[in-house]
Amino acid sequence: MKESRGFAVGEQALTSFDRQFSMRCRVQRPDRYRLLDALPADAPRIARGSGVSYVAASFGVDAITQDMAAFDRLLAFDGERGLLRVEAGARIGDVERFALAHGWYLPVAPGHPAATIGGCIAADVHGKNPARDGTFRAQVAALELWRDGSGVTVSPDHGSDLFADTCAGFGLTGTIVSATLRLARAPAILVVRRIPVESLAEAAQVLRDALNVPLLYGWHDGRPGAFGRGVIRIGLDTGDAAALPPSRLPDLPIAIAPSRIPTWNRLGIALANGVIRRRWCRPGQSAVTLADTLFPLNAAKPYFAGFGRAGLVEAQWLVPHTRFVAFAAGLEETVARLRPRISLISSKLFAGEPDGLAFDGHGIALALHLPAPADGAQRAFLDALTELALAHGGRPNLIKDSTLDAATVRRALPGFEAVRERLRRWDPDGHVRSELTRRIGL
Ligand SMILES: Cc1cc2nc3c(=O)[nH]c(=O)nc-3n(C[C@H](O)[C@H](O)[C@H](O)COP(=O)(O)OP(=O)(O)OC[C@H]3O[C@@H](n4cnc5c(N)ncnc54)[C@H](O)[C@@H]3O)c2cc1C
């Protein structure tokens, strides 16, 4: 650990959640506002929340990582209006725990409870039903950014350019230090209905028919022969609102130690799909507390450990409704031909307008998990998936897919160059950078 000008920079090996990129990095851990400015003005830097992005978005190249973990306080709560002001390093699991105990919740929460509020804004994440709730920006009333030695507060109505560019800005507009979040009244109990589906086309129809519910997503088998078979989970609000005990949100750890022997070979995938099908794909419904539905991956530690040291690739594409059936048919044909190992496919409905680099739009999103290494059949399949998705007007999720390169991103997002220029206005000297911004040429 090196001390200079009142700040300490240590060295640490950082690894992306998908394990596709790791490097030794210089890390600063500011614990007060003045230390946010302690780095030399021309030092390359990038803010970091918990680092639970699948891709390397909070470290890389020669940037000093500014770890915001110490900025994790809940600052103010208006229990009448459901407004909560928090520091940017606060974790979404802790925010939900606090809100639920007071009868409120944040409808848009990603699956990992350690994701921070700063990370959720900078990646403009989605939750359990983006078609109803939008992306994370929809619940941010205001945010405070640290730029050039002072704080600036922006909101959708005040400083709206900077607000919009910060959402899905991947840290380029400055360091988010706090945000005021708009909470929603928490339904205490959800009835979760399970609708089995035989194909992705059928799944799309079930998702579209459900639309306005608090929870809506599907799980699907990715194996040839059983491709697309699965279940749609639809959470219905019983109208019963109450404060919930705060102890109902166990944490998925930030760093999951990989198994020494990876589980997700063909046999492991077949066994897991069989178990899931028997347990979760029968038609019916059950009453579940909202707390249990917010972080369904809490019990998924063995699942992620099972990818072993090589990790996984998550490819997520949002395909317009009009193209989805043809896309799904092409995907099934590609899987039958190339026979990749796919450990999981999930489906979600979106109904937003894509702004900047955000993962949003009108259509159905599919996320596919593939055990790495992404070479041989796995690589061939990922390349074919990319071409197929592009041919059907698909939009990629930049915070998840580490296989996307600059050329692909430009083909997928026709307005990319304009957005890049817009973002770089806030950092004209290019000091803010990460492995993600390097890889996609942002
Ligand atoms: C198991 C799992 C499930 C997930 N589920 C979902 C899901 O359902 N929906 C979804 O959309 N995503 C999901 N994600 C992705 C995850 O929510 C996002 O990648 C999120 O950004 C991670 O937050 P973080 O605090 O770890 O951010 P980091 O990984 O640390 O950083 C992400 C980006 O935010 C920037 N950033 C972080 N903090 C700040 C700050 N204070 N100021 C400025 N910029 C900042 C970083 O520079 C970087 O560009 C999931 C990830 C995992 C591993």
The ligand as an ORCA input file, in Angstrom:
! r2SCAN-3c Opt
* xyz 0 1
  C     -25.665    -13.064    -10.478
  C     -25.926    -11.763    -11.177
  C     -27.221    -11.397    -11.473
  C     -27.472    -10.190    -12.135
  N     -28.762     -9.854    -12.429
  C     -29.006     -8.748    -13.166
  C     -30.338     -8.405    -13.541
  O     -31.304     -9.099    -13.204
  N     -30.508     -7.283    -14.297
  C     -29.454     -6.500    -14.683
  O     -29.676     -5.507    -15.391
  N     -28.186     -6.777    -14.300
  C     -27.957     -7.889    -13.567
  N     -26.673     -8.185    -13.204
  C     -25.596     -7.226    -13.535
  C     -25.310     -6.252    -12.373
  O     -26.479     -5.885    -11.708
  C     -24.670     -4.962    -12.915
  O     -23.504     -5.301    -13.621
  C     -24.344     -3.926    -11.862
  O     -23.798     -2.799    -12.512
  C     -23.349     -4.406    -10.813
  O     -23.237     -3.416     -9.800
  P     -21.818     -3.139     -9.086
  O     -22.067     -2.234     -7.955
  O     -21.142     -4.415     -8.789
  O     -21.068     -2.360    -10.252
  P     -19.576     -2.578    -10.809
  O     -19.496     -3.911    -11.453
  O     -18.603     -2.264     -9.754
  O     -19.546     -1.441    -11.934
  C     -20.439     -1.465    -13.012
  C     -20.328     -0.140    -13.775
  O     -20.817      0.904    -12.936
  C     -19.831      1.903    -12.756
  N     -19.957      2.401    -11.392
  C     -20.056      1.680    -10.263
  N     -20.189      2.505     -9.194
  C     -20.163      3.769     -9.681
  C     -20.231      5.056     -9.086
  N     -20.365      5.224     -7.772
  N     -20.157      6.148     -9.896
  C     -20.030      6.011    -11.245
  N     -19.959      4.804    -11.858
  C     -20.024      3.701    -11.083
  C     -18.505      1.206    -13.023
  O     -17.513      2.114    -13.422
  C     -18.898      0.237    -14.116
  O     -18.884      0.900    -15.361
  C     -26.392     -9.353    -12.509
  C     -25.079     -9.721    -12.196
  C     -24.851    -10.910    -11.535
  C     -23.438    -11.300    -11.238
*
